[in-house]
Amino acid sequence: VLYRHMQAKGVLLTDGSEKDKKGKGGTKTLMNTIMQLRKICNHPYMFQHIEESFSEHLGFTGGIVQGLDLYRASGKFELLDRILPKLRATNHKVLLFCQMTSLMTIMEDYFAYRGFKYL
C-alpha cells in the first residue's frame, strides 16, 4: 500500500511527525524515500503507526504485534523462520547483521517468540 502510494504521488505517507519549516508534515522528501523503502523491505513494523494499526485490527493491546503475526508480515522474516529452525536442529550457530537498530528490536521479539537464544 505504501509503495503504491509513493508510486502514484511521488511521496510516502507518514504519521505526520516530520515537520518542515512551515510546520507542514505528512510527507517524506525524495532524498529520504530510499531509506523508507529499505525499511518497508526489511519489515513493515519498522513504521510504528503500521504496527499500531495492525495490532488494533487484530485486537492486541498496547499497539504491539506478537506471535505468528510478527513474522508473517514480512517475507524476509518468513524465510528466516524456515531457515533458523533447520539450522538449530543441526546445532549450527548463526550470525545475523543488521544496519538498523529498530529491526534488531523486531528480531528480538521474534527470537523470544521462537525461543531462540541470542546475544
Biopython code that builds the backbone (N, CA, C, O; Angstrom):
import numpy as np
from Bio.PDB.StructureBuilder import StructureBuilder

atoms = [
    (1, "VAL", "N", (0.828, -1.178, 0.000)),
    (1, "VAL", "CA", (0.000, 0.000, 0.000)),
    (1, "VAL", "C", (0.877, 1.248, 0.000)),
    (1, "VAL", "O", (0.656, 2.168, -0.787)),
    (2, "LEU", "N", (1.878, 1.276, 0.892)),
    (2, "LEU", "CA", (2.751, 2.447, 0.955)),
    (2, "LEU", "C", (3.533, 2.624, -0.339)),
    (2, "LEU", "O", (3.701, 3.744, -0.821)),
    (3, "TYR", "N", (4.008, 1.518, -0.897)),
    (3, "TYR", "CA", (4.777, 1.604, -2.135)),
    (3, "TYR", "C", (3.905, 2.117, -3.274)),
    (3, "TYR", "O", (4.349, 2.954, -4.059)),
    (4, "ARG", "N", (2.672, 1.627, -3.375)),
    (4, "ARG", "CA", (1.773, 2.087, -4.440)),
    (4, "ARG", "C", (1.454, 3.571, -4.294)),
    (4, "ARG", "O", (1.372, 4.297, -5.284)),
    (5, "HIS", "N", (1.276, 4.013, -3.052)),
    (5, "HIS", "CA", (1.009, 5.431, -2.828)),
    (5, "HIS", "C", (2.215, 6.264, -3.267)),
    (5, "HIS", "O", (2.059, 7.319, -3.883)),
    (6, "MET", "N", (3.422, 5.779, -2.942)),
    (6, "MET", "CA", (4.615, 6.507, -3.335)),
    (6, "MET", "C", (4.744, 6.567, -4.851)),
    (6, "MET", "O", (5.148, 7.591, -5.402)),
    (7, "GLN", "N", (4.401, 5.473, -5.528)),
    (7, "GLN", "CA", (4.449, 5.468, -6.986)),
    (7, "GLN", "C", (3.486, 6.495, -7.564)),
    (7, "GLN", "O", (3.837, 7.237, -8.481)),
    (8, "ALA", "N", (2.296, 6.534, -7.035)),
    (8, "ALA", "CA", (1.265, 7.416, -7.582)),
    (8, "ALA", "C", (1.521, 8.883, -7.253)),
    (8, "ALA", "O", (1.360, 9.745, -8.118)),
    (9, "LYS", "N", (1.914, 9.177, -6.024)),
    (9, "LYS", "CA", (2.037, 10.566, -5.571)),
    (9, "LYS", "C", (3.469, 11.083, -5.543)),
    (9, "LYS", "O", (3.688, 12.293, -5.476)),
    (10, "GLY", "N", (4.448, 10.177, -5.593)),
    (10, "GLY", "CA", (5.838, 10.598, -5.512)),
    (10, "GLY", "C", (6.332, 10.840, -4.096)),
    (10, "GLY", "O", (7.475, 11.253, -3.903)),
    (11, "VAL", "N", (5.481, 10.587, -3.092)),
    (11, "VAL", "CA", (5.861, 10.746, -1.686)),
    (11, "VAL", "C", (5.235, 9.625, -0.877)),
    (11, "VAL", "O", (4.260, 9.002, -1.296)),
    (12, "LEU", "N", (5.808, 9.384, 0.281)),
    (12, "LEU", "CA", (5.266, 8.370, 1.183)),
    (12, "LEU", "C", (4.381, 9.016, 2.231)),
    (12, "LEU", "O", (4.675, 10.111, 2.709)),
    (13, "LEU", "N", (3.312, 8.350, 2.586)),
    (13, "LEU", "CA", (2.504, 8.781, 3.724)),
    (13, "LEU", "C", (3.271, 8.477, 5.002)),
    (13, "LEU", "O", (3.957, 7.460, 5.093)),
    (14, "THR", "N", (3.157, 9.342, 5.971)),
    (14, "THR", "CA", (3.779, 9.095, 7.264)),
    (14, "THR", "C", (2.793, 9.457, 8.353)),
    (14, "THR", "O", (1.636, 9.779, 8.080)),
    (15, "ASP", "N", (3.254, 9.402, 9.574)),
    (15, "ASP", "CA", (2.371, 9.731, 10.690)),
    (15, "ASP", "C", (2.286, 11.226, 10.960)),
    (15, "ASP", "O", (1.592, 11.642, 11.888)),
    (16, "GLY", "N", (2.980, 12.045, 10.169)),
    (16, "GLY", "CA", (2.910, 13.491, 10.314)),
    (16, "GLY", "C", (3.891, 14.062, 11.317)),
    (16, "GLY", "O", (3.860, 15.263, 11.585)),
    (17, "SER", "N", (4.761, 13.237, 11.880)),
    (17, "SER", "CA", (5.694, 13.737, 12.885)),
    (17, "SER", "C", (6.842, 14.534, 12.274)),
    (17, "SER", "O", (7.536, 15.254, 12.991)),
    (18, "GLU", "N", (7.054, 14.420, 10.974)),
    (18, "GLU", "CA", (8.109, 15.172, 10.308)),
    (18, "GLU", "C", (7.535, 16.512, 9.876)),
    (18, "GLU", "O", (6.596, 16.562, 9.082)),
    (19, "LYS", "N", (8.085, 17.574, 10.385)),
    (19, "LYS", "CA", (7.591, 18.910, 10.061)),
    (19, "LYS", "C", (8.671, 19.676, 9.302)),
    (19, "LYS", "O", (9.852, 19.607, 9.643)),
    (20, "ASP", "N", (8.255, 20.397, 8.281)),
    (20, "ASP", "CA", (9.199, 21.265, 7.602)),
    (20, "ASP", "C", (9.192, 22.642, 8.267)),
    (20, "ASP", "O", (8.564, 22.821, 9.310)),
    (21, "LYS", "N", (9.887, 23.615, 7.671)),
    (21, "LYS", "CA", (9.996, 24.942, 8.276)),
    (21, "LYS", "C", (8.655, 25.645, 8.394)),
    (21, "LYS", "O", (8.484, 26.498, 9.265)),
    (22, "LYS", "N", (7.719, 25.313, 7.552)),
    (22, "LYS", "CA", (6.402, 25.939, 7.587)),
    (22, "LYS", "C", (5.434, 25.191, 8.502)),
    (22, "LYS", "O", (4.265, 25.561, 8.608)),
    (23, "GLY", "N", (5.920, 24.138, 9.163)),
    (23, "GLY", "CA", (5.061, 23.388, 10.078)),
    (23, "GLY", "C", (4.214, 22.338, 9.399)),
    (23, "GLY", "O", (3.335, 21.744, 10.023)),
    (24, "LYS", "N", (4.472, 22.102, 8.120)),
    (24, "LYS", "CA", (3.698, 21.088, 7.406)),
    (24, "LYS", "C", (4.403, 19.751, 7.527)),
    (24, "LYS", "O", (5.633, 19.688, 7.526)),
    (25, "GLY", "N", (3.636, 18.691, 7.631)),
    (25, "GLY", "CA", (4.207, 17.355, 7.736)),
    (25, "GLY", "C", (3.378, 16.382, 6.930)),
    (25, "GLY", "O", (2.480, 16.780, 6.188)),
    (26, "GLY", "N", (3.682, 15.105, 7.078)),
    (26, "GLY", "CA", (2.891, 14.087, 6.423)),
    (26, "GLY", "C", (3.511, 13.508, 5.175)),
    (26, "GLY", "O", (2.993, 12.528, 4.640)),
    (27, "THR", "N", (4.603, 14.073, 4.686)),
    (27, "THR", "CA", (5.264, 13.512, 3.515)),
    (27, "THR", "C", (6.760, 13.461, 3.754)),
    (27, "THR", "O", (7.300, 14.210, 4.567)),
    (28, "LYS", "N", (7.404, 12.591, 3.054)),
    (28, "LYS", "CA", (8.853, 12.490, 3.107)),
    (28, "LYS", "C", (9.419, 13.079, 1.824)),
    (28, "LYS", "O", (8.814, 12.966, 0.758)),
    (29, "THR", "N", (10.566, 13.699, 1.933)),
    (29, "THR", "CA", (11.206, 14.211, 0.737)),
    (29, "THR", "C", (11.790, 13.054, -0.053)),
    (29, "THR", "O", (11.960, 11.950, 0.464)),
    (30, "LEU", "N", (12.091, 13.323, -1.299)),
    (30, "LEU", "CA", (12.618, 12.280, -2.173)),
    (30, "LEU", "C", (13.950, 11.744, -1.663)),
    (30, "LEU", "O", (14.257, 10.568, -1.860)),
    (31, "MET", "N", (14.745, 12.589, -1.011)),
    (31, "MET", "CA", (16.045, 12.134, -0.506)),
    (31, "MET", "C", (15.891, 11.029, 0.530)),
    (31, "MET", "O", (16.757, 10.162, 0.640)),
    (32, "ASN", "N", (14.825, 11.050, 1.271)),
    (32, "ASN", "CA", (14.619, 10.072, 2.328)),
    (32, "ASN", "C", (13.767, 8.888, 1.868)),
    (32, "ASN", "O", (13.596, 7.924, 2.614)),
    (33, "THR", "N", (13.244, 8.952, 0.672)),
    (33, "THR", "CA", (12.356, 7.905, 0.180)),
    (33, "THR", "C", (13.053, 6.555, 0.099)),
    (33, "THR", "O", (12.457, 5.527, 0.423)),
    (34, "ILE", "N", (14.296, 6.549, -0.326)),
    (34, "ILE", "CA", (15.018, 5.276, -0.448)),
    (34, "ILE", "C", (15.172, 4.613, 0.919)),
    (34, "ILE", "O", (15.038, 3.395, 1.036)),
    (35, "MET", "N", (15.448, 5.399, 1.939)),
    (35, "MET", "CA", (15.548, 4.835, 3.293)),
    (35, "MET", "C", (14.209, 4.258, 3.732)),
    (35, "MET", "O", (14.163, 3.202, 4.364)),
    (36, "GLN", "N", (13.139, 4.932, 3.405)),
    (36, "GLN", "CA", (11.813, 4.433, 3.766)),
    (36, "GLN", "C", (11.514, 3.123, 3.039)),
    (36, "GLN", "O", (10.917, 2.217, 3.621)),
    (37, "LEU", "N", (11.919, 3.015, 1.788)),
    (37, "LEU", "CA", (11.720, 1.767, 1.043)),
    (37, "LEU", "C", (12.564, 0.639, 1.628)),
    (37, "LEU", "O", (12.126, -0.511, 1.654)),
    (38, "ARG", "N", (13.771, 0.957, 2.098)),
    (38, "ARG", "CA", (14.594, -0.056, 2.758)),
    (38, "ARG", "C", (13.888, -0.588, 3.997)),
    (38, "ARG", "O", (13.907, -1.789, 4.266)),
    (39, "LYS", "N", (13.269, 0.308, 4.745)),
    (39, "LYS", "CA", (12.534, -0.111, 5.938)),
    (39, "LYS", "C", (11.376, -1.034, 5.569)),
    (39, "LYS", "O", (11.173, -2.064, 6.210)),
    (40, "ILE", "N", (10.623, -0.669, 4.543)),
    (40, "ILE", "CA", (9.492, -1.498, 4.114)),
    (40, "ILE", "C", (9.974, -2.876, 3.694)),
    (40, "ILE", "O", (9.342, -3.883, 4.013)),
    (41, "CYS", "N", (11.095, -2.926, 2.977)),
    (41, "CYS", "CA", (11.622, -4.215, 2.517)),
    (41, "CYS", "C", (12.076, -5.093, 3.680)),
    (41, "CYS", "O", (11.974, -6.317, 3.600)),
    (42, "ASN", "N", (12.567, -4.498, 4.740)),
    (42, "ASN", "CA", (13.000, -5.283, 5.895)),
    (42, "ASN", "C", (11.820, -5.792, 6.708)),
    (42, "ASN", "O", (11.719, -6.989, 6.978)),
    (43, "HIS", "N", (10.934, -4.896, 7.094)),
    (43, "HIS", "CA", (9.752, -5.291, 7.863)),
    (43, "HIS", "C", (8.804, -4.106, 7.944)),
    (43, "HIS", "O", (9.238, -2.999, 8.263)),
    (44, "PRO", "N", (7.518, -4.307, 7.662)),
    (44, "PRO", "CA", (6.580, -3.174, 7.703)),
    (44, "PRO", "C", (6.399, -2.580, 9.097)),
    (44, "PRO", "O", (5.987, -1.426, 9.219)),
    (45, "TYR", "N", (6.699, -3.343, 10.151)),
    (45, "TYR", "CA", (6.519, -2.818, 11.502)),
    (45, "TYR", "C", (7.636, -1.861, 11.901)),
    (45, "TYR", "O", (7.644, -1.366, 13.028)),
    (46, "MET", "N", (8.564, -1.595, 11.015)),
    (46, "MET", "CA", (9.553, -0.563, 11.284)),
    (46, "MET", "C", (8.894, 0.815, 11.250)),
    (46, "MET", "O", (9.464, 1.797, 11.726)),
    (47, "PHE", "N", (7.695, 0.877, 10.687)),
    (47, "PHE", "CA", (6.858, 2.071, 10.780)),
    (47, "PHE", "C", (5.893, 1.819, 11.929)),
    (47, "PHE", "O", (4.984, 0.997, 11.812)),
    (48, "GLN", "N", (6.084, 2.509, 13.015)),
    (48, "GLN", "CA", (5.329, 2.213, 14.234)),
    (48, "GLN", "C", (3.828, 2.358, 14.036)),
    (48, "GLN", "O", (3.058, 1.576, 14.594)),
    (49, "HIS", "N", (3.399, 3.336, 13.259)),
    (49, "HIS", "CA", (1.956, 3.522, 13.082)),
    (49, "HIS", "C", (1.327, 2.359, 12.323)),
    (49, "HIS", "O", (0.138, 2.087, 12.494)),
    (50, "ILE", "N", (2.099, 1.670, 11.492)),
    (50, "ILE", "CA", (1.576, 0.489, 10.799)),
    (50, "ILE", "C", (1.375, -0.642, 11.801)),
    (50, "ILE", "O", (0.344, -1.315, 11.789)),
    (51, "GLU", "N", (2.362, -0.847, 12.665)),
    (51, "GLU", "CA", (2.233, -1.894, 13.681)),
    (51, "GLU", "C", (1.068, -1.599, 14.621)),
    (51, "GLU", "O", (0.310, -2.502, 14.975)),
    (52, "GLU", "N", (0.926, -0.344, 15.025)),
    (52, "GLU", "CA", (-0.169, 0.014, 15.923)),
    (52, "GLU", "C", (-1.525, -0.210, 15.267)),
    (52, "GLU", "O", (-2.445, -0.724, 15.902)),
    (53, "SER", "N", (-1.654, 0.172, 13.999)),
    (53, "SER", "CA", (-2.920, -0.028, 13.282)),
    (53, "SER", "C", (-3.238, -1.510, 13.140)),
    (53, "SER", "O", (-4.381, -1.927, 13.329)),
    (54, "PHE", "N", (-2.221, -2.307, 12.807)),
    (54, "PHE", "CA", (-2.434, -3.736, 12.620)),
    (54, "PHE", "C", (-2.761, -4.417, 13.944)),
    (54, "PHE", "O", (-3.616, -5.302, 13.991)),
    (55, "SER", "N", (-2.084, -4.009, 15.025)),
    (55, "SER", "CA", (-2.377, -4.622, 16.327)),
    (55, "SER", "C", (-3.787, -4.270, 16.784)),
    (55, "SER", "O", (-4.468, -5.092, 17.397)),
    (56, "GLU", "N", (-4.220, -3.056, 16.489)),
    (56, "GLU", "CA", (-5.595, -2.662, 16.815)),
    (56, "GLU", "C", (-6.588, -3.493, 16.013)),
    (56, "GLU", "O", (-7.621, -3.915, 16.532)),
    (57, "HIS", "N", (-6.266, -3.723, 14.743)),
    (57, "HIS", "CA", (-7.119, -4.539, 13.880)),
    (57, "HIS", "C", (-7.233, -5.974, 14.411)),
    (57, "HIS", "O", (-8.300, -6.585, 14.355)),
    (58, "LEU", "N", (-6.109, -6.501, 14.930)),
    (58, "LEU", "CA", (-6.098, -7.871, 15.456)),
    (58, "LEU", "C", (-6.643, -7.965, 16.875)),
    (58, "LEU", "O", (-6.905, -9.062, 17.370)),
    (59, "GLY", "N", (-6.815, -6.825, 17.527)),
    (59, "GLY", "CA", (-7.343, -6.825, 18.885)),
    (59, "GLY", "C", (-6.289, -6.943, 19.963)),
    (59, "GLY", "O", (-6.618, -7.235, 21.113)),
    (60, "PHE", "N", (-5.011, -6.720, 19.617)),
    (60, "PHE", "CA", (-3.942, -6.735, 20.616)),
    (60, "PHE", "C", (-3.951, -5.419, 21.379)),
    (60, "PHE", "O", (-4.320, -4.378, 20.836)),
    (61, "THR", "N", (-3.545, -5.474, 22.633)),
    (61, "THR", "CA", (-3.454, -4.244, 23.420)),
    (61, "THR", "C", (-2.018, -3.734, 23.414)),
    (61, "THR", "O", (-1.078, -4.510, 23.240)),
    (62, "GLY", "N", (-1.856, -2.454, 23.600)),
    (62, "GLY", "CA", (-0.520, -1.872, 23.689)),
    (62, "GLY", "C", (0.101, -1.509, 22.357)),
    (62, "GLY", "O", (1.210, -0.975, 22.338)),
    (63, "GLY", "N", (-0.556, -1.773, 21.250)),
    (63, "GLY", "CA", (-0.027, -1.399, 19.943)),
    (63, "GLY", "C", (1.138, -2.231, 19.459)),
    (63, "GLY", "O", (1.868, -1.804, 18.564)),
    (64, "ILE", "N", (1.332, -3.415, 20.031)),
    (64, "ILE", "CA", (2.452, -4.273, 19.643)),
    (64, "ILE", "C", (1.917, -5.596, 19.126)),
    (64, "ILE", "O", (1.093, -6.242, 19.774)),
    (65, "VAL", "N", (2.392, -5.993, 17.956)),
    (65, "VAL", "CA", (2.002, -7.273, 17.360)),
    (65, "VAL", "C", (2.957, -8.342, 17.865)),
    (65, "VAL", "O", (4.165, -8.116, 17.930)),
    (66, "GLN", "N", (2.425, -9.505, 18.224)),
    (66, "GLN", "CA", (3.242, -10.587, 18.753)),
    (66, "GLN", "C", (2.892, -11.890, 18.054)),
    (66, "GLN", "O", (1.884, -12.001, 17.355)),
    (67, "GLY", "N", (3.754, -12.863, 18.267)),
    (67, "GLY", "CA", (3.482, -14.211, 17.797)),
    (67, "GLY", "C", (3.585, -14.382, 16.298)),
    (67, "GLY", "O", (4.434, -13.785, 15.635)),
    (68, "LEU", "N", (2.710, -15.202, 15.790)),
    (68, "LEU", "CA", (2.705, -15.567, 14.375)),
    (68, "LEU", "C", (2.639, -14.347, 13.466)),
    (68, "LEU", "O", (3.308, -14.306, 12.433)),
    (69, "ASP", "N", (1.848, -13.368, 13.838)),
    (69, "ASP", "CA", (1.683, -12.182, 13.000)),
    (69, "ASP", "C", (2.941, -11.330, 12.938)),
    (69, "ASP", "O", (3.066, -10.483, 12.054)),
    (70, "LEU", "N", (3.868, -11.536, 13.854)),
    (70, "LEU", "CA", (5.105, -10.778, 13.847)),
    (70, "LEU", "C", (5.966, -11.138, 12.642)),
    (70, "LEU", "O", (6.504, -10.249, 11.981)),
    (71, "TYR", "N", (6.103, -12.421, 12.350)),
    (71, "TYR", "CA", (6.961, -12.796, 11.230)),
    (71, "TYR", "C", (6.189, -13.009, 9.937)),
    (71, "TYR", "O", (6.792, -13.002, 8.863)),
    (72, "ARG", "N", (4.892, -13.197, 10.002)),
    (72, "ARG", "CA", (4.108, -13.392, 8.778)),
    (72, "ARG", "C", (3.930, -12.104, 7.982)),
    (72, "ARG", "O", (3.535, -12.147, 6.817)),
    (73, "ALA", "N", (4.215, -10.965, 8.596)),
    (73, "ALA", "CA", (4.055, -9.677, 7.919)),
    (73, "ALA", "C", (5.218, -9.354, 6.987)),
    (73, "ALA", "O", (5.130, -8.415, 6.196)),
    (74, "SER", "N", (6.297, -10.115, 7.067)),
    (74, "SER", "CA", (7.492, -9.823, 6.282)),
    (74, "SER", "C", (7.986, -11.076, 5.574)),
    (74, "SER", "O", (8.152, -12.125, 6.195)),
    (75, "GLY", "N", (8.219, -10.963, 4.287)),
    (75, "GLY", "CA", (8.746, -12.086, 3.520)),
    (75, "GLY", "C", (10.122, -12.510, 4.002)),
    (75, "GLY", "O", (10.428, -13.702, 4.035)),
    (76, "LYS", "N", (10.952, -11.551, 4.374)),
    (76, "LYS", "CA", (12.286, -11.877, 4.881)),
    (76, "LYS", "C", (12.194, -12.647, 6.196)),
    (76, "LYS", "O", (12.965, -13.578, 6.427)),
    (77, "PHE", "N", (11.262, -12.264, 7.048)),
    (77, "PHE", "CA", (11.106, -12.960, 8.323)),
    (77, "PHE", "C", (10.487, -14.340, 8.123)),
    (77, "PHE", "O", (10.802, -15.267, 8.869)),
    (78, "GLU", "N", (9.622, -14.489, 7.142)),
    (78, "GLU", "CA", (9.079, -15.824, 6.861)),
    (78, "GLU", "C", (10.195, -16.763, 6.420)),
    (78, "GLU", "O", (10.246, -17.916, 6.847)),
    (79, "LEU", "N", (11.089, -16.269, 5.563)),
    (79, "LEU", "CA", (12.220, -17.084, 5.121)),
    (79, "LEU", "C", (13.141, -17.403, 6.299)),
    (79, "LEU", "O", (13.612, -18.532, 6.440)),
    (80, "LEU", "N", (13.388, -16.413, 7.129)),
    (80, "LEU", "CA", (14.198, -16.626, 8.326)),
    (80, "LEU", "C", (13.564, -17.682, 9.224)),
    (80, "LEU", "O", (14.267, -18.490, 9.830)),
    (81, "ASP", "N", (12.246, -17.676, 9.308)),
    (81, "ASP", "CA", (11.532, -18.641, 10.140)),
    (81, "ASP", "C", (11.604, -20.056, 9.570)),
    (81, "ASP", "O", (11.442, -21.028, 10.308)),
    (82, "ARG", "N", (11.839, -20.176, 8.295)),
    (82, "ARG", "CA", (12.027, -21.511, 7.705)),
    (82, "ARG", "C", (13.454, -22.003, 7.891)),
    (82, "ARG", "O", (13.685, -23.191, 8.116)),
    (83, "ILE", "N", (14.412, -21.081, 7.796)),
    (83, "ILE", "CA", (15.823, -21.463, 7.837)),
    (83, "ILE", "C", (16.324, -21.713, 9.261)),
    (83, "ILE", "O", (16.984, -22.721, 9.515)),
    (84, "LEU", "N", (16.019, -20.811, 10.186)),
    (84, "LEU", "CA", (16.588, -20.908, 11.537)),
    (84, "LEU", "C", (16.243, -22.196, 12.279)),
    (84, "LEU", "O", (17.133, -22.764, 12.911)),
    (85, "PRO", "N", (15.004, -22.693, 12.241)),
    (85, "PRO", "CA", (14.744, -23.963, 12.940)),
    (85, "PRO", "C", (15.559, -25.135, 12.385)),
    (85, "PRO", "O", (15.963, -26.023, 13.137)),
    (86, "LYS", "N", (15.798, -25.137, 11.083)),
    (86, "LYS", "CA", (16.615, -26.209, 10.489)),
    (86, "LYS", "C", (18.058, -26.108, 10.964)),
    (86, "LYS", "O", (18.687, -27.121, 11.270)),
    (87, "LEU", "N", (18.581, -24.892, 11.024)),
    (87, "LEU", "CA", (19.951, -24.710, 11.500)),
    (87, "LEU", "C", (20.066, -25.038, 12.986)),
    (87, "LEU", "O", (21.075, -25.584, 13.431)),
    (88, "ARG", "N", (19.048, -24.709, 13.737)),
    (88, "ARG", "CA", (19.036, -25.007, 15.172)),
    (88, "ARG", "C", (19.018, -26.514, 15.408)),
    (88, "ARG", "O", (19.686, -27.014, 16.312)),
    (89, "ALA", "N", (18.257, -27.231, 14.597)),
    (89, "ALA", "CA", (18.146, -28.686, 14.748)),
    (89, "ALA", "C", (19.478, -29.387, 14.503)),
    (89, "ALA", "O", (19.724, -30.465, 15.043)),
    (90, "THR", "N", (20.334, -28.778, 13.693)),
    (90, "THR", "CA", (21.640, -29.371, 13.398)),
    (90, "THR", "C", (22.763, -28.692, 14.188)),
    (90, "THR", "O", (23.938, -28.841, 13.852)),
    (91, "ASN", "N", (22.403, -27.952, 15.230)),
    (91, "ASN", "CA", (23.351, -27.286, 16.136)),
    (91, "ASN", "C", (24.283, -26.290, 15.453)),
    (91, "ASN", "O", (25.417, -26.099, 15.892)),
    (92, "HIS", "N", (23.816, -25.665, 14.397)),
    (92, "HIS", "CA", (24.598, -24.613, 13.752)),
    (92, "HIS", "C", (24.456, -23.313, 14.533)),
    (92, "HIS", "O", (23.447, -23.075, 15.196)),
    (93, "LYS", "N", (25.476, -22.486, 14.444)),
    (93, "LYS", "CA", (25.409, -21.145, 15.011)),
    (93, "LYS", "C", (25.187, -20.170, 13.863)),
    (93, "LYS", "O", (25.666, -20.386, 12.750)),
    (94, "VAL", "N", (24.463, -19.102, 14.143)),
    (94, "VAL", "CA", (24.083, -18.149, 13.103)),
    (94, "VAL", "C", (24.518, -16.755, 13.529)),
    (94, "VAL", "O", (24.371, -16.370, 14.689)),
    (95, "LEU", "N", (25.051, -16.012, 12.580)),
    (95, "LEU", "CA", (25.422, -14.624, 12.810)),
    (95, "LEU", "C", (24.604, -13.763, 11.857)),
    (95, "LEU", "O", (24.719, -13.898, 10.639)),
    (96, "LEU", "N", (23.780, -12.879, 12.411)),
    (96, "LEU", "CA", (22.927, -12.000, 11.610)),
    (96, "LEU", "C", (23.421, -10.571, 11.739)),
    (96, "LEU", "O", (23.741, -10.110, 12.835)),
    (97, "PHE", "N", (23.482, -9.876, 10.616)),
    (97, "PHE", "CA", (23.892, -8.482, 10.604)),
    (97, "PHE", "C", (22.686, -7.596, 10.348)),
    (97, "PHE", "O", (21.837, -7.911, 9.514)),
    (98, "CYS", "N", (22.619, -6.499, 11.063)),
    (98, "CYS", "CA", (21.551, -5.510, 10.881)),
    (98, "CYS", "C", (22.176, -4.133, 10.757)),
    (98, "CYS", "O", (23.151, -3.819, 11.439)),
    (99, "GLN", "N", (21.612, -3.320, 9.886)),
    (99, "GLN", "CA", (22.059, -1.937, 9.790)),
    (99, "GLN", "C", (21.123, -0.995, 10.533)),
    (99, "GLN", "O", (21.436, 0.184, 10.699)),
    (100, "MET", "N", (19.995, -1.494, 10.975)),
    (100, "MET", "CA", (19.013, -0.645, 11.650)),
    (100, "MET", "C", (18.681, -1.235, 13.016)),
    (100, "MET", "O", (18.305, -2.402, 13.124)),
    (101, "THR", "N", (18.823, -0.425, 14.047)),
    (101, "THR", "CA", (18.553, -0.918, 15.397)),
    (101, "THR", "C", (17.074, -1.225, 15.601)),
    (101, "THR", "O", (16.727, -2.096, 16.397)),
    (102, "SER", "N", (16.206, -0.522, 14.893)),
    (102, "SER", "CA", (14.772, -0.811, 15.045)),
    (102, "SER", "C", (14.435, -2.202, 14.507)),
    (102, "SER", "O", (13.516, -2.851, 15.008)),
    (103, "LEU", "N", (15.163, -2.660, 13.502)),
    (103, "LEU", "CA", (14.955, -4.018, 13.003)),
    (103, "LEU", "C", (15.458, -5.036, 14.022)),
    (103, "LEU", "O", (14.881, -6.114, 14.164)),
    (104, "MET", "N", (16.526, -4.697, 14.727)),
    (104, "MET", "CA", (17.033, -5.597, 15.762)),
    (104, "MET", "C", (16.005, -5.782, 16.878)),
    (104, "MET", "O", (15.906, -6.863, 17.459)),
    (105, "THR", "N", (15.255, -4.748, 17.174)),
    (105, "THR", "CA", (14.200, -4.845, 18.183)),
    (105, "THR", "C", (13.117, -5.818, 17.736)),
    (105, "THR", "O", (12.627, -6.618, 18.533)),
    (106, "ILE", "N", (12.749, -5.750, 16.472)),
    (106, "ILE", "CA", (11.759, -6.682, 15.924)),
    (106, "ILE", "C", (12.315, -8.102, 15.956)),
    (106, "ILE", "O", (11.593, -9.050, 16.266)),
    (107, "MET", "N", (13.608, -8.246, 15.631)),
    (107, "MET", "CA", (14.231, -9.569, 15.662)),
    (107, "MET", "C", (14.258, -10.129, 17.081)),
    (107, "MET", "O", (14.061, -11.329, 17.271)),
    (108, "GLU", "N", (14.497, -9.284, 18.074)),
    (108, "GLU", "CA", (14.467, -9.740, 19.470)),
    (108, "GLU", "C", (13.098, -10.300, 19.828)),
    (108, "GLU", "O", (12.994, -11.338, 20.480)),
    (109, "ASP", "N", (12.055, -9.610, 19.401)),
    (109, "ASP", "CA", (10.694, -10.097, 19.659)),
    (109, "ASP", "C", (10.463, -11.443, 18.982)),
    (109, "ASP", "O", (9.848, -12.339, 19.560)),
    (110, "TYR", "N", (10.958, -11.581, 17.753)),
    (110, "TYR", "CA", (10.816, -12.844, 17.022)),
    (110, "TYR", "C", (11.587, -13.962, 17.732)),
    (110, "TYR", "O", (11.060, -15.059, 17.921)),
    (111, "PHE", "N", (12.840, -13.682, 18.124)),
    (111, "PHE", "CA", (13.647, -14.698, 18.809)),
    (111, "PHE", "C", (12.998, -15.134, 20.116)),
    (111, "PHE", "O", (13.007, -16.318, 20.451)),
    (112, "ALA", "N", (12.441, -14.190, 20.848)),
    (112, "ALA", "CA", (11.758, -14.529, 22.101)),
    (112, "ALA", "C", (10.538, -15.401, 21.822)),
    (112, "ALA", "O", (10.266, -16.345, 22.563)),
    (113, "TYR", "N", (9.809, -15.088, 20.763)),
    (113, "TYR", "CA", (8.620, -15.869, 20.401)),
    (113, "TYR", "C", (9.000, -17.307, 20.048)),
    (113, "TYR", "O", (8.312, -18.249, 20.442)),
    (114, "ARG", "N", (10.087, -17.472, 19.311)),
    (114, "ARG", "CA", (10.520, -18.803, 18.882)),
    (114, "ARG", "C", (11.407, -19.520, 19.902)),
    (114, "ARG", "O", (11.710, -20.701, 19.735)),
    (115, "GLY", "N", (11.818, -18.824, 20.942)),
    (115, "GLY", "CA", (12.659, -19.445, 21.967)),
    (115, "GLY", "C", (14.112, -19.585, 21.558)),
    (115, "GLY", "O", (14.808, -20.470, 22.056)),
    (116, "PHE", "N", (14.584, -18.735, 20.666)),
    (116, "PHE", "CA", (15.986, -18.755, 20.244)),
    (116, "PHE", "C", (16.820, -17.929, 21.215)),
    (116, "PHE", "O", (16.395, -16.865, 21.665)),
    (117, "LYS", "N", (18.003, -18.425, 21.529)),
    (117, "LYS", "CA", (18.929, -17.667, 22.364)),
    (117, "LYS", "C", (19.722, -16.731, 21.464)),
    (117, "LYS", "O", (20.077, -17.081, 20.338)),
    (118, "TYR", "N", (19.992, -15.545, 21.974)),
    (118, "TYR", "CA", (20.743, -14.569, 21.187)),
    (118, "TYR", "C", (21.538, -13.671, 22.121)),
    (118, "TYR", "O", (21.255, -13.583, 23.316)),
    (119, "LEU", "N", (22.530, -13.010, 21.557)),
    (119, "LEU", "CA", (23.353, -12.061, 22.337)),
    (119, "LEU", "C", (23.058, -10.655, 21.888)),
    (119, "LEU", "O", (23.639, -9.705, 22.412)),
]
sb = StructureBuilder()
sb.init_structure("model")
sb.init_model(0)
sb.init_chain("A")
sb.init_seg("    ")
for serial, (resi, resn, name, xyz) in enumerate(atoms, 1):
    if name == "N":
        sb.init_residue(resn, " ", resi, " ")
    sb.init_atom(name, np.array(xyz, "f"), 0.0, 1.0, " ", f" {name:<3s}", serial, name[0])
structure = sb.get_structure()
